[in-house]
């Protein structure tokens, strides 16, 4: 399995998955990593994402290489 190097930019699907997973953690009692007065877990997760402090990572698989003949 070949993994891509860590990327700073996420696709909209990766962003939604990261924020959704973190919002679920927050709603179940996980400590927040930014100071924000809003009580909405999604808003808190978005603020954490923008601050770059979410402790989640994306692992992307590289497509298989085609061997040239």
CHARMM-style PDB file with segment names, atoms N, HN, CA, C and O in Angstrom:
ATOM      1  N   UNK     1       0.840  -1.178   0.000  1.00  0.00      PROA
ATOM      2  CA  UNK     1       0.000   0.000   0.000  1.00  0.00      PROA
ATOM      3  C   UNK     1       0.888   1.244   0.000  1.00  0.00      PROA
ATOM      4  O   UNK     1       1.754   1.393   0.862  1.00  0.00      PROA
ATOM      5  N   UNK     2       0.674   2.121  -0.952  1.00  0.00      PROA
ATOM      6  HN  UNK     2      -0.030   2.001  -1.652  1.00  0.00      PROA
ATOM      7  CA  UNK     2       1.436   3.354  -1.065  1.00  0.00      PROA
ATOM      8  C   UNK     2       0.533   4.502  -0.630  1.00  0.00      PROA
ATOM      9  O   UNK     2      -0.594   4.628  -1.109  1.00  0.00      PROA
ATOM     10  N   UNK     3       1.026   5.335   0.273  1.00  0.00      PROA
ATOM     11  HN  UNK     3       1.941   5.233   0.662  1.00  0.00      PROA
ATOM     12  CA  UNK     3       0.241   6.464   0.756  1.00  0.00      PROA
ATOM     13  C   UNK     3       0.822   7.757   0.222  1.00  0.00      PROA
ATOM     14  O   UNK     3       2.036   7.889   0.066  1.00  0.00      PROA
ATOM     15  N   UNK     4      -0.062   8.717  -0.060  1.00  0.00      PROA
ATOM     16  HN  UNK     4      -1.048   8.610   0.066  1.00  0.00      PROA
ATOM     17  CA  UNK     4       0.384  10.022  -0.523  1.00  0.00      PROA
ATOM     18  C   UNK     4       1.054  10.768   0.624  1.00  0.00      PROA
ATOM     19  O   UNK     4       0.779  10.497   1.793  1.00  0.00      PROA
ATOM     20  N   UNK     5       1.908  11.683   0.296  1.00  0.00      PROA
ATOM     21  HN  UNK     5       2.131  11.903  -0.654  1.00  0.00      PROA
ATOM     22  CA  UNK     5       2.512  12.539   1.312  1.00  0.00      PROA
ATOM     23  C   UNK     5       1.417  13.386   1.961  1.00  0.00      PROA
ATOM     24  O   UNK     5       0.362  13.623   1.373  1.00  0.00      PROA
ATOM     25  N   UNK     6       1.686  13.823   3.157  1.00  0.00      PROA
ATOM     26  HN  UNK     6       2.542  13.630   3.635  1.00  0.00      PROA
ATOM     27  CA  UNK     6       0.698  14.631   3.866  1.00  0.00      PROA
ATOM     28  C   UNK     6       0.380  15.893   3.070  1.00  0.00      PROA
ATOM     29  O   UNK     6       1.286  16.590   2.613  1.00  0.00      PROA
ATOM     30  N   UNK     7      -0.893  16.180   2.909  1.00  0.00      PROA
ATOM     31  HN  UNK     7      -1.629  15.613   3.281  1.00  0.00      PROA
ATOM     32  CA  UNK     7      -1.324  17.342   2.142  1.00  0.00      PROA
ATOM     33  C   UNK     7      -1.924  18.376   3.076  1.00  0.00      PROA
ATOM     34  O   UNK     7      -2.584  18.027   4.054  1.00  0.00      PROA
ATOM     35  N   UNK     8      -1.702  19.620   2.786  1.00  0.00      PROA
ATOM     36  HN  UNK     8      -1.166  19.904   1.991  1.00  0.00      PROA
ATOM     37  CA  UNK     8      -2.272  20.701   3.584  1.00  0.00      PROA
ATOM     38  C   UNK     8      -3.713  20.978   3.161  1.00  0.00      PROA
ATOM     39  O   UNK     8      -4.524  21.417   3.977  1.00  0.00      PROA
ATOM     40  N   UNK     9      -4.032  20.730   1.912  1.00  0.00      PROA
ATOM     41  HN  UNK     9      -3.373  20.374   1.249  1.00  0.00      PROA
ATOM     42  CA  UNK     9      -5.365  21.011   1.408  1.00  0.00      PROA
ATOM     43  C   UNK     9      -6.179  19.728   1.371  1.00  0.00      PROA
ATOM     44  O   UNK     9      -5.685  18.670   0.981  1.00  0.00      PROA
ATOM     45  N   UNK    10      -7.431  19.841   1.781  1.00  0.00      PROA
ATOM     46  HN  UNK    10      -7.832  20.701   2.097  1.00  0.00      PROA
ATOM     47  CA  UNK    10      -8.338  18.709   1.794  1.00  0.00      PROA
ATOM     48  C   UNK    10      -9.434  18.930   0.764  1.00  0.00      PROA
ATOM     49  O   UNK    10      -9.782  20.069   0.452  1.00  0.00      PROA
ATOM     50  N   UNK    11      -9.977  17.839   0.238  1.00  0.00      PROA
ATOM     51  HN  UNK    11      -9.694  16.914   0.491  1.00  0.00      PROA
ATOM     52  CA  UNK    11     -11.127  17.968  -0.646  1.00  0.00      PROA
ATOM     53  C   UNK    11     -12.338  18.341   0.207  1.00  0.00      PROA
ATOM     54  O   UNK    11     -12.285  18.262   1.434  1.00  0.00      PROA
ATOM     55  N   UNK    12     -13.400  18.737  -0.427  1.00  0.00      PROA
ATOM     56  HN  UNK    12     -13.444  18.802  -1.423  1.00  0.00      PROA
ATOM     57  CA  UNK    12     -14.596  19.104   0.344  1.00  0.00      PROA
ATOM     58  C   UNK    12     -15.167  17.905   1.083  1.00  0.00      PROA
ATOM     59  O   UNK    12     -15.796  18.059   2.130  1.00  0.00      PROA
ATOM     60  N   UNK    13     -14.954  16.728   0.550  1.00  0.00      PROA
ATOM     61  HN  UNK    13     -14.443  16.602  -0.301  1.00  0.00      PROA
ATOM     62  CA  UNK    13     -15.453  15.505   1.195  1.00  0.00      PROA
ATOM     63  C   UNK    13     -14.616  15.160   2.424  1.00  0.00      PROA
ATOM     64  O   UNK    13     -15.149  14.759   3.459  1.00  0.00      PROA
ATOM     65  N   UNK    14     -13.309  15.318   2.298  1.00  0.00      PROA
ATOM     66  HN  UNK    14     -12.876  15.644   1.458  1.00  0.00      PROA
ATOM     67  CA  UNK    14     -12.429  15.079   3.446  1.00  0.00      PROA
ATOM     68  C   UNK    14     -12.706  16.094   4.550  1.00  0.00      PROA
ATOM     69  O   UNK    14     -12.758  15.748   5.731  1.00  0.00      PROA
ATOM     70  N   UNK    15     -12.882  17.349   4.149  1.00  0.00      PROA
ATOM     71  HN  UNK    15     -12.840  17.630   3.190  1.00  0.00      PROA
ATOM     72  CA  UNK    15     -13.181  18.410   5.125  1.00  0.00      PROA
ATOM     73  C   UNK    15     -14.469  18.101   5.877  1.00  0.00      PROA
ATOM     74  O   UNK    15     -14.523  18.226   7.101  1.00  0.00      PROA
ATOM     75  N   UNK    16     -15.502  17.698   5.148  1.00  0.00      PROA
ATOM     76  HN  UNK    16     -15.458  17.596   4.154  1.00  0.00      PROA
ATOM     77  CA  UNK    16     -16.789  17.372   5.782  1.00  0.00      PROA
ATOM     78  C   UNK    16     -16.645  16.184   6.721  1.00  0.00      PROA
ATOM     79  O   UNK    16     -17.235  16.175   7.801  1.00  0.00      PROA
ATOM     80  N   UNK    17     -15.873  15.187   6.325  1.00  0.00      PROA
ATOM     81  HN  UNK    17     -15.395  15.194   5.447  1.00  0.00      PROA
ATOM     82  CA  UNK    17     -15.683  13.998   7.163  1.00  0.00      PROA
ATOM     83  C   UNK    17     -14.912  14.323   8.428  1.00  0.00      PROA
ATOM     84  O   UNK    17     -15.249  13.830   9.505  1.00  0.00      PROA
ATOM     85  N   UNK    18     -13.883  15.145   8.312  1.00  0.00      PROA
ATOM     86  HN  UNK    18     -13.609  15.545   7.437  1.00  0.00      PROA
ATOM     87  CA  UNK    18     -13.077  15.527   9.471  1.00  0.00      PROA
ATOM     88  C   UNK    18     -13.915  16.346  10.453  1.00  0.00      PROA
ATOM     89  O   UNK    18     -13.914  16.069  11.652  1.00  0.00      PROA
ATOM     90  N   UNK    19     -14.625  17.345   9.948  1.00  0.00      PROA
ATOM     91  HN  UNK    19     -14.625  17.570   8.974  1.00  0.00      PROA
ATOM     92  CA  UNK    19     -15.434  18.190  10.821  1.00  0.00      PROA
ATOM     93  C   UNK    19     -16.559  17.385  11.447  1.00  0.00      PROA
ATOM     94  O   UNK    19     -16.857  17.559  12.629  1.00  0.00      PROA
ATOM     95  N   UNK    20     -17.192  16.506  10.674  1.00  0.00      PROA
ATOM     96  HN  UNK    20     -16.950  16.365   9.714  1.00  0.00      PROA
ATOM     97  CA  UNK    20     -18.269  15.673  11.216  1.00  0.00      PROA
ATOM     98  C   UNK    20     -17.791  14.726  12.298  1.00  0.00      PROA
ATOM     99  O   UNK    20     -18.458  14.560  13.319  1.00  0.00      PROA
ATOM    100  N   UNK    21     -16.643  14.105  12.085  1.00  0.00      PROA
ATOM    101  HN  UNK    21     -16.100  14.240  11.256  1.00  0.00      PROA
ATOM    102  CA  UNK    21     -16.095  13.179  13.081  1.00  0.00      PROA
ATOM    103  C   UNK    21     -15.720  13.928  14.355  1.00  0.00      PROA
ATOM    104  O   UNK    21     -15.979  13.446  15.457  1.00  0.00      PROA
ATOM    105  N   UNK    22     -15.115  15.097  14.209  1.00  0.00      PROA
ATOM    106  HN  UNK    22     -14.905  15.488  13.313  1.00  0.00      PROA
ATOM    107  CA  UNK    22     -14.732  15.882  15.388  1.00  0.00      PROA
ATOM    108  C   UNK    22     -15.964  16.407  16.121  1.00  0.00      PROA
ATOM    109  O   UNK    22     -15.980  16.436  17.351  1.00  0.00      PROA
ATOM    110  N   UNK    23     -17.001  16.824  15.381  1.00  0.00      PROA
ATOM    111  HN  UNK    23     -16.988  16.800  14.381  1.00  0.00      PROA
ATOM    112  CA  UNK    23     -18.235  17.298  16.010  1.00  0.00      PROA
ATOM    113  C   UNK    23     -18.880  16.188  16.829  1.00  0.00      PROA
ATOM    114  O   UNK    23     -19.416  16.443  17.907  1.00  0.00      PROA
ATOM    115  N   UNK    24     -18.832  14.961  16.326  1.00  0.00      PROA
ATOM    116  HN  UNK    24     -18.397  14.754  15.450  1.00  0.00      PROA
ATOM    117  CA  UNK    24     -19.370  13.826  17.074  1.00  0.00      PROA
ATOM    118  C   UNK    24     -18.585  13.606  18.360  1.00  0.00      PROA
ATOM    119  O   UNK    24     -19.173  13.350  19.410  1.00  0.00      PROA
ATOM    120  N   UNK    25     -17.275  13.703  18.284  1.00  0.00      PROA
ATOM    121  HN  UNK    25     -16.798  13.912  17.431  1.00  0.00      PROA
ATOM    122  CA  UNK    25     -16.453  13.573  19.484  1.00  0.00      PROA
ATOM    123  C   UNK    25     -16.810  14.642  20.513  1.00  0.00      PROA
ATOM    124  O   UNK    25     -16.950  14.346  21.700  1.00  0.00      PROA
ATOM    125  N   UNK    26     -16.955  15.874  20.058  1.00  0.00      PROA
ATOM    126  HN  UNK    26     -16.842  16.114  19.094  1.00  0.00      PROA
ATOM    127  CA  UNK    26     -17.285  16.989  20.960  1.00  0.00      PROA
ATOM    128  C   UNK    26     -18.652  16.783  21.583  1.00  0.00      PROA
ATOM    129  O   UNK    26     -18.832  17.022  22.777  1.00  0.00      PROA
ATOM    130  N   UNK    27     -19.619  16.341  20.786  1.00  0.00      PROA
ATOM    131  HN  UNK    27     -19.473  16.147  19.816  1.00  0.00      PROA
ATOM    132  CA  UNK    27     -20.971  16.138  21.315  1.00  0.00      PROA
ATOM    133  C   UNK    27     -21.019  15.020  22.346  1.00  0.00      PROA
ATOM    134  O   UNK    27     -21.935  14.969  23.166  1.00  0.00      PROA
ATOM    135  N   UNK    28     -20.038  14.125  22.309  1.00  0.00      PROA
ATOM    136  HN  UNK    28     -19.294  14.166  21.643  1.00  0.00      PROA
ATOM    137  CA  UNK    28     -19.966  13.024  23.284  1.00  0.00      PROA
ATOM    138  C   UNK    28     -19.056  13.342  24.456  1.00  0.00      PROA
ATOM    139  O   UNK    28     -18.724  12.460  25.249  1.00  0.00      PROA
ATOM    140  N   UNK    29     -18.648  14.612  24.568  1.00  0.00      PROA
ATOM    141  HN  UNK    29     -18.917  15.329  23.924  1.00  0.00      PROA
ATOM    142  CA  UNK    29     -17.918  15.037  25.752  1.00  0.00      PROA
ATOM    143  C   UNK    29     -16.429  15.243  25.615  1.00  0.00      PROA
ATOM    144  O   UNK    29     -15.756  15.487  26.615  1.00  0.00      PROA
ATOM    145  N   UNK    30     -15.886  15.153  24.406  1.00  0.00      PROA
ATOM    146  HN  UNK    30     -16.434  14.954  23.593  1.00  0.00      PROA
ATOM    147  CA  UNK    30     -14.449  15.378  24.225  1.00  0.00      PROA
ATOM    148  C   UNK    30     -14.124  16.843  24.511  1.00  0.00      PROA
ATOM    149  O   UNK    30     -14.930  17.724  24.213  1.00  0.00      PROA
ATOM    150  N   UNK    31     -12.958  17.108  25.083  1.00  0.00      PROA
ATOM    151  HN  UNK    31     -12.303  16.392  25.326  1.00  0.00      PROA
ATOM    152  CA  UNK    31     -12.594  18.502  25.357  1.00  0.00      PROA
ATOM    153  C   UNK    31     -12.365  19.274  24.059  1.00  0.00      PROA
ATOM    154  O   UNK    31     -11.861  18.727  23.078  1.00  0.00      PROA
ATOM    155  N   UNK    32     -12.739  20.537  24.067  1.00  0.00      PROA
ATOM    156  HN  UNK    32     -13.149  20.982  24.863  1.00  0.00      PROA
ATOM    157  CA  UNK    32     -12.537  21.376  22.885  1.00  0.00      PROA
ATOM    158  C   UNK    32     -11.107  21.889  22.876  1.00  0.00      PROA
ATOM    159  O   UNK    32     -10.487  22.039  23.930  1.00  0.00      PROA
ATOM    160  N   UNK    33     -10.591  22.153  21.703  1.00  0.00      PROA
ATOM    161  HN  UNK    33     -11.094  22.030  20.847  1.00  0.00      PROA
ATOM    162  CA  UNK    33      -9.202  22.564  21.540  1.00  0.00      PROA
ATOM    163  C   UNK    33      -9.052  24.039  21.213  1.00  0.00      PROA
ATOM    164  O   UNK    33      -7.933  24.526  21.053  1.00  0.00      PROA
ATOM    165  N   UNK    34     -10.174  24.765  21.109  1.00  0.00      PROA
ATOM    166  HN  UNK    34     -11.084  24.370  21.239  1.00  0.00      PROA
ATOM    167  CA  UNK    34     -10.151  26.212  20.895  1.00  0.00      PROA
ATOM    168  C   UNK    34     -11.126  26.851  21.871  1.00  0.00      PROA
ATOM    169  O   UNK    34     -12.079  26.215  22.320  1.00  0.00      PROA
ATOM    170  N   UNK    35     -10.881  28.104  22.192  1.00  0.00      PROA
ATOM    171  HN  UNK    35     -10.106  28.621  21.827  1.00  0.00      PROA
ATOM    172  CA  UNK    35     -11.799  28.840  23.048  1.00  0.00      PROA
ATOM    173  C   UNK    35     -12.849  29.500  22.165  1.00  0.00      PROA
ATOM    174  O   UNK    35     -12.537  30.374  21.356  1.00  0.00      PROA
ATOM    175  N   UNK    36     -14.087  29.075  22.328  1.00  0.00      PROA
ATOM    176  HN  UNK    36     -14.341  28.365  22.986  1.00  0.00      PROA
ATOM    177  CA  UNK    36     -15.193  29.618  21.546  1.00  0.00      PROA
ATOM    178  C   UNK    36     -16.426  29.589  22.429  1.00  0.00      PROA
ATOM    179  O   UNK    36     -16.630  28.644  23.191  1.00  0.00      PROA
ATOM    180  N   UNK    37     -17.247  30.620  22.328  1.00  0.00      PROA
ATOM    181  HN  UNK    37     -17.082  31.388  21.709  1.00  0.00      PROA
ATOM    182  CA  UNK    37     -18.421  30.711  23.185  1.00  0.00      PROA
ATOM    183  C   UNK    37     -19.603  29.922  22.642  1.00  0.00      PROA
ATOM    184  O   UNK    37     -20.548  29.631  23.376  1.00  0.00      PROA
ATOM    185  N   UNK    38     -19.556  29.575  21.368  1.00  0.00      PROA
ATOM    186  HN  UNK    38     -18.789  29.811  20.772  1.00  0.00      PROA
ATOM    187  CA  UNK    38     -20.654  28.833  20.747  1.00  0.00      PROA
ATOM    188  C   UNK    38     -20.723  27.430  21.331  1.00  0.00      PROA
ATOM    189  O   UNK    38     -19.686  26.816  21.583  1.00  0.00      PROA
ATOM    190  N   UNK    39     -21.920  26.915  21.548  1.00  0.00      PROA
ATOM    191  HN  UNK    39     -22.763  27.414  21.343  1.00  0.00      PROA
ATOM    192  CA  UNK    39     -22.109  25.581  22.124  1.00  0.00      PROA
ATOM    193  C   UNK    39     -22.394  24.516  21.072  1.00  0.00      PROA
ATOM    194  O   UNK    39     -22.479  23.333  21.403  1.00  0.00      PROA
ATOM    195  N   UNK    40     -22.542  24.914  19.810  1.00  0.00      PROA
ATOM    196  HN  UNK    40     -22.472  25.875  19.541  1.00  0.00      PROA
ATOM    197  CA  UNK    40     -22.836  23.978  18.728  1.00  0.00      PROA
ATOM    198  C   UNK    40     -21.581  23.177  18.372  1.00  0.00      PROA
ATOM    199  O   UNK    40     -20.573  23.770  17.989  1.00  0.00      PROA
ATOM    200  N   UNK    41     -21.616  21.840  18.489  1.00  0.00      PROA
ATOM    201  HN  UNK    41     -22.435  21.358  18.801  1.00  0.00      PROA
ATOM    202  CA  UNK    41     -20.426  21.038  18.203  1.00  0.00      PROA
ATOM    203  C   UNK    41     -19.883  21.224  16.792  1.00  0.00      PROA
ATOM    204  O   UNK    41     -18.670  21.173  16.588  1.00  0.00      PROA
ATOM    205  N   UNK    42     -20.760  21.438  15.818  1.00  0.00      PROA
ATOM    206  HN  UNK    42     -21.745  21.479  15.983  1.00  0.00      PROA
ATOM    207  CA  UNK    42     -20.293  21.616  14.437  1.00  0.00      PROA
ATOM    208  C   UNK    42     -19.535  22.940  14.304  1.00  0.00      PROA
ATOM    209  O   UNK    42     -18.497  22.993  13.644  1.00  0.00      PROA
ATOM    210  N   UNK    43     -20.036  23.993  14.918  1.00  0.00      PROA
ATOM    211  HN  UNK    43     -20.879  23.950  15.455  1.00  0.00      PROA
ATOM    212  CA  UNK    43     -19.351  25.292  14.872  1.00  0.00      PROA
ATOM    213  C   UNK    43     -17.995  25.213  15.567  1.00  0.00      PROA
ATOM    214  O   UNK    43     -17.015  25.792  15.097  1.00  0.00      PROA
ATOM    215  N   UNK    44     -17.943  24.496  16.687  1.00  0.00      PROA
ATOM    216  HN  UNK    44     -18.739  24.026  17.069  1.00  0.00      PROA
ATOM    217  CA  UNK    44     -16.680  24.324  17.403  1.00  0.00      PROA
ATOM    218  C   UNK    44     -15.700  23.532  16.536  1.00  0.00      PROA
ATOM    219  O   UNK    44     -14.527  23.893  16.439  1.00  0.00      PROA
ATOM    220  N   UNK    45     -16.179  22.451  15.905  1.00  0.00      PROA
ATOM    221  HN  UNK    45     -17.132  22.158  15.984  1.00  0.00      PROA
ATOM    222  CA  UNK    45     -15.318  21.631  15.047  1.00  0.00      PROA
ATOM    223  C   UNK    45     -14.819  22.439  13.850  1.00  0.00      PROA
ATOM    224  O   UNK    45     -13.666  22.287  13.446  1.00  0.00      PROA
ATOM    225  N   UNK    46     -15.664  23.290  13.281  1.00  0.00      PROA
ATOM    226  HN  UNK    46     -16.600  23.413  13.609  1.00  0.00      PROA
ATOM    227  CA  UNK    46     -15.231  24.141  12.173  1.00  0.00      PROA
ATOM    228  C   UNK    46     -14.138  25.109  12.633  1.00  0.00      PROA
ATOM    229  O   UNK    46     -13.165  25.336  11.914  1.00  0.00      PROA
ATOM    230  N   UNK    47     -14.300  25.675  13.827  1.00  0.00      PROA
ATOM    231  HN  UNK    47     -15.090  25.490  14.411  1.00  0.00      PROA
ATOM    232  CA  UNK    47     -13.290  26.594  14.361  1.00  0.00      PROA
ATOM    233  C   UNK    47     -11.973  25.857  14.596  1.00  0.00      PROA
ATOM    234  O   UNK    47     -10.900  26.395  14.321  1.00  0.00      PROA
ATOM    235  N   UNK    48     -12.054  24.634  15.104  1.00  0.00      PROA
ATOM    236  HN  UNK    48     -12.925  24.197  15.328  1.00  0.00      PROA
ATOM    237  CA  UNK    48     -10.845  23.835  15.309  1.00  0.00      PROA
ATOM    238  C   UNK    48     -10.179  23.502  13.979  1.00  0.00      PROA
ATOM    239  O   UNK    48      -8.953  23.521  13.873  1.00  0.00      PROA
ATOM    240  N   UNK    49     -10.984  23.198  12.969  1.00  0.00      PROA
ATOM    241  HN  UNK    49     -11.980  23.183  13.055  1.00  0.00      PROA
ATOM    242  CA  UNK    49     -10.447  22.884  11.645  1.00  0.00      PROA
ATOM    243  C   UNK    49      -9.704  24.097  11.072  1.00  0.00      PROA
ATOM    244  O   UNK    49      -8.596  23.968  10.552  1.00  0.00      PROA
ATOM    245  N   UNK    50     -10.321  25.255  11.175  1.00  0.00      PROA
ATOM    246  HN  UNK    50     -11.221  25.359  11.598  1.00  0.00      PROA
ATOM    247  CA  UNK    50      -9.699  26.477  10.658  1.00  0.00      PROA
ATOM    248  C   UNK    50      -8.417  26.808  11.412  1.00  0.00      PROA
ATOM    249  O   UNK    50      -7.474  27.347  10.832  1.00  0.00      PROA
ATOM    250  N   UNK    51      -8.380  26.485  12.708  1.00  0.00      PROA
ATOM    251  HN  UNK    51      -9.146  26.047  13.179  1.00  0.00      PROA
ATOM    252  CA  UNK    51      -7.187  26.743  13.510  1.00  0.00      PROA
ATOM    253  C   UNK    51      -6.107  25.689  13.274  1.00  0.00      PROA
ATOM    254  O   UNK    51      -4.952  25.887  13.652  1.00  0.00      PROA
ATOM    255  N   UNK    52      -6.481  24.565  12.647  1.00  0.00      PROA
ATOM    256  HN  UNK    52      -7.419  24.404  12.340  1.00  0.00      PROA
ATOM    257  CA  UNK    52      -5.523  23.511  12.349  1.00  0.00      PROA
ATOM    258  C   UNK    52      -5.132  22.672  13.553  1.00  0.00      PROA
ATOM    259  O   UNK    52      -4.016  22.154  13.610  1.00  0.00      PROA
ATOM    260  N   UNK    53      -6.040  22.531  14.521  1.00  0.00      PROA
ATOM    261  HN  UNK    53      -6.946  22.951  14.475  1.00  0.00      PROA
ATOM    262  CA  UNK    53      -5.711  21.790  15.741  1.00  0.00      PROA
ATOM    263  C   UNK    53      -6.479  20.483  15.891  1.00  0.00      PROA
ATOM    264  O   UNK    53      -6.372  19.828  16.927  1.00  0.00      PROA
ATOM    265  N   UNK    54      -7.242  20.095  14.892  1.00  0.00      PROA
ATOM    266  HN  UNK    54      -7.329  20.628  14.050  1.00  0.00      PROA
ATOM    267  CA  UNK    54      -8.004  18.847  14.994  1.00  0.00      PROA
ATOM    268  C   UNK    54      -7.029  17.667  14.958  1.00  0.00      PROA
ATOM    269  O   UNK    54      -6.197  17.576  14.056  1.00  0.00      PROA
ATOM    270  N   UNK    55      -7.131  16.766  15.935  1.00  0.00      PROA
ATOM    271  HN  UNK    55      -7.807  16.839  16.668  1.00  0.00      PROA
ATOM    272  CA  UNK    55      -6.192  15.637  15.998  1.00  0.00      PROA
ATOM    273  C   UNK    55      -6.597  14.463  15.111  1.00  0.00      PROA
ATOM    274  O   UNK    55      -6.520  13.310  15.535  1.00  0.00      PROA
ATOM    275  N   UNK    56      -7.024  14.745  13.898  1.00  0.00      PROA
ATOM    276  HN  UNK    56      -7.087  15.681  13.553  1.00  0.00      PROA
ATOM    277  CA  UNK    56      -7.417  13.714  12.942  1.00  0.00      PROA
ATOM    278  C   UNK    56      -6.584  13.892  11.683  1.00  0.00      PROA
ATOM    279  O   UNK    56      -6.126  14.994  11.382  1.00  0.00      PROA
ATOM    280  N   UNK    57      -6.390  12.807  10.955  1.00  0.00      PROA
ATOM    281  HN  UNK    57      -6.762  11.912  11.199  1.00  0.00      PROA
ATOM    282  CA  UNK    57      -5.567  12.856   9.763  1.00  0.00      PROA
ATOM    283  C   UNK    57      -6.251  12.092   8.639  1.00  0.00      PROA
ATOM    284  O   UNK    57      -7.089  11.226   8.887  1.00  0.00      PROA
ATOM    285  N   UNK    58      -5.891  12.416   7.409  1.00  0.00      PROA
ATOM    286  HN  UNK    58      -5.210  13.119   7.207  1.00  0.00      PROA
ATOM    287  CA  UNK    58      -6.437  11.740   6.233  1.00  0.00      PROA
ATOM    288  C   UNK    58      -5.314  10.938   5.588  1.00  0.00      PROA
ATOM    289  O   UNK    58      -4.235  11.462   5.314  1.00  0.00      PROA
ATOM    290  N   UNK    59      -5.584   9.672   5.353  1.00  0.00      PROA
ATOM    291  HN  UNK    59      -6.461   9.246   5.576  1.00  0.00      PROA
ATOM    292  CA  UNK    59      -4.624   8.821   4.646  1.00  0.00      PROA
ATOM    293  C   UNK    59      -5.202   8.521   3.272  1.00  0.00      PROA
ATOM    294  O   UNK    59      -6.271   7.921   3.156  1.00  0.00      PROA
ATOM    295  N   UNK    60      -4.500   8.935   2.246  1.00  0.00      PROA
ATOM    296  HN  UNK    60      -3.631   9.422   2.340  1.00  0.00      PROA
ATOM    297  CA  UNK    60      -4.960   8.720   0.873  1.00  0.00      PROA
ATOM    298  C   UNK    60      -4.141   7.617   0.233  1.00  0.00      PROA
ATOM    299  O   UNK    60      -2.914   7.595   0.330  1.00  0.00      PROA
ATOM    300  N   UNK    61      -4.832   6.713  -0.415  1.00  0.00      PROA
ATOM    301  HN  UNK    61      -5.829   6.731  -0.493  1.00  0.00      PROA
ATOM    302  CA  UNK    61      -4.141   5.658  -1.144  1.00  0.00      PROA
ATOM    303  C   UNK    61      -3.842   6.149  -2.546  1.00  0.00      PROA
ATOM    304  O   UNK    61      -4.670   6.796  -3.188  1.00  0.00      PROA
ATOM    305  N   UNK    62      -2.653   5.833  -3.004  1.00  0.00      PROA
ATOM    306  HN  UNK    62      -1.981   5.308  -2.482  1.00  0.00      PROA
ATOM    307  CA  UNK    62      -2.275   6.178  -4.367  1.00  0.00      PROA
ATOM    308  C   UNK    62      -2.855   5.114  -5.304  1.00  0.00      PROA
ATOM    309  O   UNK    62      -2.927   3.941  -4.938  1.00  0.00      PROA
ATOM    310  N   UNK    63      -3.265   5.513  -6.499  1.00  0.00      PROA
ATOM    311  HN  UNK    63      -3.206   6.466  -6.797  1.00  0.00      PROA
ATOM    312  CA  UNK    63      -3.751   4.511  -7.452  1.00  0.00      PROA
ATOM    313  C   UNK    63      -2.625   3.573  -7.848  1.00  0.00      PROA
ATOM    314  O   UNK    63      -1.456   3.956  -7.815  1.00  0.00      PROA
ATOM    315  N   UNK    64      -2.962   2.366  -8.217  1.00  0.00      PROA
ATOM    316  HN  UNK    64      -3.912   2.055  -8.245  1.00  0.00      PROA
ATOM    317  CA  UNK    64      -1.907   1.426  -8.598  1.00  0.00      PROA
ATOM    318  C   UNK    64      -1.156   1.908  -9.841  1.00  0.00      PROA
ATOM    319  O   UNK    64      -1.744   2.485 -10.756  1.00  0.00      PROA
ATOM    320  N   UNK    65       0.140   1.660  -9.852  1.00  0.00      PROA
ATOM    321  HN  UNK    65       0.617   1.191  -9.110  1.00  0.00      PROA
ATOM    322  CA  UNK    65       0.954   2.074 -10.998  1.00  0.00      PROA
ATOM    323  C   UNK    65       0.784   1.070 -12.125  1.00  0.00      PROA
ATOM    324  O   UNK    65       0.746  -0.142 -11.912  1.00  0.00      PROA
ATOM    325  N   UNK    66       0.686   1.607 -13.312  1.00  0.00      PROA
ATOM    326  HN  UNK    66       0.717   2.591 -13.485  1.00  0.00      PROA
ATOM    327  CA  UNK    66       0.644   0.756 -14.491  1.00  0.00      PROA
ATOM    328  C   UNK    66       2.064   0.560 -14.993  1.00  0.00      PROA
ATOM    329  O   UNK    66       2.785   1.527 -15.240  1.00  0.00      PROA
ATOM    330  N   UNK    67       2.451  -0.665 -15.137  1.00  0.00      PROA
ATOM    331  HN  UNK    67       1.865  -1.451 -14.937  1.00  0.00      PROA
ATOM    332  CA  UNK    67       3.794  -0.970 -15.625  1.00  0.00      PROA
ATOM    333  C   UNK    67       3.823  -0.761 -17.134  1.00  0.00      PROA
ATOM    334  O   UNK    67       2.974  -1.280 -17.858  1.00  0.00      PROA
ATOM    335  N   UNK    68       4.795  -0.005 -17.594  1.00  0.00      PROA
ATOM    336  HN  UNK    68       5.485   0.417 -17.005  1.00  0.00      PROA
ATOM    337  CA  UNK    68       4.919   0.210 -19.037  1.00  0.00      PROA
ATOM    338  C   UNK    68       5.580  -1.008 -19.673  1.00  0.00      PROA
ATOM    339  O   UNK    68       6.523  -1.578 -19.124  1.00  0.00      PROA
ATOM    340  N   UNK    69       5.079  -1.390 -20.819  1.00  0.00      PROA
ATOM    341  HN  UNK    69       4.313  -0.927 -21.265  1.00  0.00      PROA
ATOM    342  CA  UNK    69       5.588  -2.600 -21.493  1.00  0.00      PROA
ATOM    343  C   UNK    69       6.760  -2.306 -22.367  1.00  0.00      PROA
ATOM    344  OT1 UNK    69       7.301  -3.213 -22.999  1.00  0.00      PROA
TER     345      UNK     69
END
